[in-house]
Amino acid sequence: MGQPVAVEQKTGGTAAIVRFETNRTLTGMGHERFTAMAQAKGDRPAAVIARRLFESGQVSWVHVYSNIVTVELAPGASQIGLDDILRDLYQYWKPGMIPPTLEDLLAKMPPEATPAPDAGGGEVVAGGDPRIPAHLAARSQAARLRLTGK
């Protein structure tokens, strides 16, 4: 699941510079430059891209501006496979992966995520999602019953 990013690889001013153009903006109108893995903190797309490129061991710096990612190859490194890192940026599930079941996800919920009373002072509908207030869950169930008869 997820959507692949279309990536077009181009050469830069020198053989060590590689530019990638994507079909979506990654930083808006801001420039972000990373010269070390430690600078790529957070979950912003530019930081995630920089971390993944540094983890490949093939780049010495990364610059991201809008939909363009420019990298300098590390000495002796190859640009092979770098476009795949960008292409798979939003690929959450790949062939062969098995997504977790609802029970697996609910088992990972912290204990403090217990059902809370809704605004009307009632409790969460039995078996329902604790994040959905009981009055909204009941209204949804009533609408489903009217439409489907089930």
Buried (B, 14 or more C-beta within 10 A) or exposed (E): EEEEBEBEEEEEEEEBBBBBBBEEEBBEEEEBEBBEEEBBEEEBBBBBBBBBBBEBEBBBBBBBBBBBBBBBBBEEBEBEEBBEBBBBBBEEEEEEEEEEEEEEEEEEEEEEEEBEEBEEEEEBBEEBEBEBBBBBBBEEEEEEEEEEEE
